[in-house]
Amino acid sequence: MKVASLYPRWIAPRITEAMADTPVVLLAGPRQAGKTTLARQVAESNLRYLTLDDELTLLSARNDPVGMIRSLDRAVIDEIQRAPGLLLAIKKSVDEDRRPGRFLLTGSANLMTMPTVADSLAWRMQTLSLLPLSQSEIQGQSTNWLDAVFQGRIPVLGSPSRGGDLVERVLRGGYPEAVARPTSRRRVAWARQYIAAILARDVRDVAGIEKLDQLPRFLHALAETAGQMCNYTQLAGKVNMDGKTAAKYMGVLEQMYLLKRVDVWGLNRLKRLVKTPKLQFLDAGLLAAVLDVDADKVQQDRTRFGHVLETFVFAELLKHSTTADGNYRLMYYRDTDKFEVDLVIENAAGQLVGVEVKAAATVRESDFRGLKKLSGMAGELFKFGVLLYDGDETLPLGNGLWAAPLATLWGK
């Protein structure tokens, strides 16, 4: 396994483009996704580098944000969420000096959900997302799956991955540190330590939550519902938590890029759709670690792997959406007749691609019932339907429906 920092990051050219015409660029995403490494590479020697993980720098940022920013001409400021007061000082500075590329910020929390932040740098800042490594980056393939399928083409299988190799790939996830570790046992140890650190420090920094003893149990309960519709009030009751606290915790975990609520796709005229969002984690390796799912357990019981695999596919497509030429939104479909499609991808024109995920190598006619229903509901908006499965062949099945290997996600 090569050193994780040497993998190409497809967002890098977007950062360079943004720095050329925008005063402030924010590179946002979870801790340990590679933001610091990438920011240093982009900035090189032209920008001063400061990290708010350094206690003295953090003290200065919190006690005298205006003085700190006044002392800087052009700079990288790492982990900006630890001192959001800096953003108002940056606003004042760039209002006085609108040169592009003055500040490259990184943040491990979604700053746009913080009070006053969204307004403070409106029209002055471009936000780009850096999630953990995609399988395309790991394999060195630059084809964007979303752009390709909306152009009517499924990427050609590059590096085949099925059976045990696919399971290993899914359970590994995409965090560079986890990818670099040589054994599954060491990857799980890293993942558990990572989650503990996020819950112990970053949640307190961002949300001011002091009583954290319920949070690990709540996270585990959320993991049990990954890939499914989630009633958060019922879930809160299972861990002896009130609904208001559960809603707050859920928002914080989303803000920290650990998980995401996925909305239902539907046209206004469709009255028979369910309204409940689904829950997805943003990294299959972290989800597997929380659920204590490993390769041996998958071999004994394949059913638990299905939800982890769906999380893996969701995360891969979300990563592709951050570097795609098109603008895409990821949703799902389910109606009251229990027809369901795991992922519905909508482009800016409202056209749809439906994606079903199957952990098995055998494909049956019944596996397409949800995609057929979605096609009928969407009409001319339906562009493509793809069943991703654990196999090698990409084959048409008529009416815009295809079966394709999961490995086309990192194809050519």
N, C-alpha and C positions, 0 to 999 in steps of 0.2 A: 504494500500500500504506500503510495507516494505521500509526501508531506502535505497535509491538508491545505496549507496556505498557498501551495503552488497550483491548485486547481484554478482554471479560468472562472471569472465571475462575469456573467453576461450583462450585469448592470453597470459595469465599469465605464463603457463608452457613454452611457446615459448621464453618469455623474460629470464626466468631462464636458459634455454638451451643455449641461445645466450650469456648470461653473463659468462657462464662457459668456452667458448672457443674463444671469440671475444673481443678485447680491448675496442671497443666503440659500444654501442647499442643505436639506436635512436628509440624512440616510438613516432610516428607521427600521427597526427589526429587533428580534429577540437577542438577549445576551449570548455571546459565544457563537453567533452566526457568521462572524468574520468581518464585522463593520470596521473595527479598529485597524485590522490589517489592510483592508481595502482603502480606507481613508488615508492611511500613511502612504500607500502606493500612489494614490491619485495626487496627494498634496506634495509628495517628495520634499524638496528643500525649499519650496516657494512659500509655504505657509508655516507659521509657528504652530506647534502641537501642544495642546493642553488636555489633560484628562481629569475629570471630576471624580475619578476613583482615587486620585491623590488627595489626601486629607488636607494638606496646606492649600492646594488649589481650590478645593471645595470650600474651605473656610473663607478664602478671599472672595469667591463667587457669591457666597451667601451674605457676607458682611458688607461688601463694597462692589456690587455688580457693575455699577456705572464706571467706577475707577478701573476695574479690570478690563472692561471692553474699551475704554478710552486709551488704555496702554497698548492696544493691539491694532495692527494695520490690517493684516490678513491672517486668519488662523483656522485651525481645526480645533473644535471643542468636543471632546469625547464624553459621552454619557450625560448629555445636557439635561435630562429629566431630573437629575439630582439637584439642580439649582435652576428651576424654571424662571426665577426672577431675572436671570441673565437675558431672557428673550426680550423683555421690555428695553433693556439697555442696548441690545443689538438693534432693535427697531429704531431707537433714537440715533444710533451711530449710522445706520444705513440711510436714514432719511437725510442725514447731513452729507453723506458720501455714498452715492448710488453705484459705484464701480461694481461690475460683476465679479463674482468669485471671491468676495471678501471673507465669507464665513462658510465653512463646511462643518456642519454639526452632525453628531450621531446620537441616537436616542434608543434606549431599550424599552421604552414605553410609548404608547401612542399619544403623543403630545397634543394631538388635535382634540382629544377628549378632556383635556385639562381646562379648567375655567380660565378665561381671558387669553389663552394661548392662540386659539384659532384666529381671533381678531387681531392680535398684536402684530403678526407678521403677514397678514393678508396682502397679496399682490407683491410681496417682497421675497417670498420663500417658495421654493419648489421642494416637495417631499417625494423621495424615492424609497422603495422598500427593498431591504435585503433580508431574505429568509435563509434558512439553512441551505446547504448545497442541494441542487437538483441532481437527479441522476444523469441528466444531459451534461452538466458541468463535470460530474465525476467521470463520465465516459468521454468528455471532450467533444461532444456533439452539439452544434450550435442551432440545429433545426428547432423551431418553436412549434410544438404540437398544436397549439390553439390556432395560430396563424395558418398552419398547413390544412387542418380539417375545415376551417371556414373557407379555404380556397378549393375545397373538394378533394383533398389528397391526404391519405393516411401515411405518415412517415414510414419509410422502408426499415425493416428490422435491421438494426445494426449489431448490437451485442446481445445475442439470445440469452434469455434468463427465464428459467422455468423450474418447477419442482422445488427442491431444496435450495437451489441457488436463488430463486425468487424469494423464498421465505427469509433467507439470510439477508438479502438486500433490503427487504421491507423492515425487518426487525432492527437493522442497523440505523435506519433513519438518515438524516442529512447533516447533523451538526458536525463541523469539521473535526473537533476533538474526538467525537465518537467514531467517525469514519476512520480516523488515523489509528485507533486502538486495534490490536491484533486479534483479540478474541471476544466472543460475545459476553463472557463473564466480565471482562474489563470495560466493555461498552456499557453494560448495565450498571456497573459500579459508578461510572461517570454520570450516567443519566440520573441516578438516584441522588447523587451528591449535588448535581446541577439543580434539580427540582427543590431540594431542601434549601439551597442557598437563595434561590429566587423567592421562596415563601418566607424565609427568615429575614432577608434584608430588603430586597427590592420592593416587595409589597408594602412594607412599612414606609419606605422612602416616598413612594408614589401616592399611596392612598391614606397614609396616616393611621392604618389599622394596627392597634396595639395588641389586641387579643387574637392571637394567631393559632391557638390550639385546635380550633375547629377546621381550619383551612385544609390541612392534609387529608382529613377524612372526607371533606366536601369534594376535594379534587378527585379522590378515588371514586366517589359516588358518580361524579361527572364522567370519569373514564369508563365506568360500566355502561353508560348510555351513549358512548361515542358512536356516531353513525346512525343514531336513532332520534326520533322526536323526543323532546325532553320537557316534562312538566316540572318546572323548577320548584314550585310550591310543594309538590309531593316529594321531590328529591330532598328538599330541606327538612321535611318531617322525618325522613329516614336517618338523618344525622343530628336530630334534635336541635334544629336551627329554625328561626322564624323566617318567613318569606322575605321580609325587608332585608335582613342580613344576607340571605342567599342571593338576592338580586345584586347587592353591593359586591359580594365576593365574586359573583359571575362577571360583573363588569370589570373588576380589577384583573381577573385572570385573562380576560380578553385584551385588556390594555397592555398586559405583559407579553402578549403574543404567544400564550400557551394554547389557547383554543379560540374557536370562532363559532358564532351562531350563523346558520345558513338558512336563508329565507326560502319560502315556497315560490316557485314560478306560477304565474297565473294571469290570464286576461281578466279584465273587469267583469266580463259576462259569465265567467266560470264560477258558478255558485257552489259547486260541489267539492271544491278544494278544501283540504285541511289548512289551518292557519298557523299551526305550531312550527317554529323553526326546528331544524335539526342541529345537533351539536357535533362539531368536528375539532379534533386536536390538530395542531399545525405541524406535528412531527410524529411519525409512526413509531420511531424508536423510543421517544419519551412515553407515548401511550402504552407501548408494550412493557416498558419498565414499571409503570404505575400498576398495570394489570398483572404483572408477573407472568407474562407470556414469553416463552422462549421456544427455540426450534424443537426441542424434545416434546414439549407440551402441544405444539402444533401438530406434530406427527401423531400424537395420541388422540387429539381432538381437534379436527380441522375447523369446527364451527366457530371457535373463538377467533380464529385467524381472519375470518371474513370481515369483521368490523375494523380490524387493524389494517387490512389490505385496502378497504375503502378509504380510510384515513390517509394512507400512503398515496393513493391516486388523487384524492382531493388536494393534498399538500403539493404534489407534483404540478398539478394544473394551476394551483394558486401561484406557485413560483413562476410558471410560464407566463401567467398574466402580468407579472411585474416587469417582464422584459419584452413583451409582445409588441408588434407594430400596431395591432388593433386594441380596442378597449373592450374588455370582457368582464362580465359579471357571472359569478358562480352561484347557482341555486340548486334546488331539487324539485321533484314533482311528486305529489301524492294527492289522491282524491278520496272521497268517502267510500268509494267502491274498492279501495285498497290497491288500486293501480299505482305503481311507484316507479320513478326513475332516479337512480342514485345521484346523478349530477345533471343539471341543465345549464348549459353555458349560453349566455345571450350576448350578442355583439351590439355595437352602438346603433345599428339599424333595426334591432329587435329580432334578428334572425337567431335561430336556435340550433344547437348541437346537443343531443342527449347522449349520456354516457352511462352504461351499466357496467358494474364491476363483478366479476365472477372468479372465485378462488380455484375453481376446478378446471380441468383440461377438456372436459366434455361439454359441448354446447347443445342445448335442446331448444325446440320451437317455443316452449313456454318461457324461456329466458327473455324473449323479446316482447312479451305482452305489454309491459310498461312503455317501452319505446313506441310500439304501435299505437297505444292509446294517446301518448303525447303527440305523435305525428298527426293523428286525427284531430286532436284539440287545437293544435297550433296551425294546421293548414299550410298555407304557403310560407309561413314563417319558419317551418321545420326544414332545415337544410341537410341534416345528417343524423344518423343514429349509430352509435358504436358500442358493441359489447366487447369489453376488454377481458380477456380470459388467459388462463395459464397454458398457452400453446405457442405454436410457431407460424401458423398460416393466417394470412389476411385474405378473407373471402367475402364477396358480396352476397347478400341474401334477399335482394330485391327491395324496391320502394325506398331507396336511400338508407337501408340498414346494412351494417357490416359487422363481422366478427374479426377482431384483430388482437394480436398478442399484447399483453401488458407491456412488453419490452419495446413497443413502438413509441412509448412515452419518451424514450431516449434514443429514438431512431434517427435516420438520416433524411 
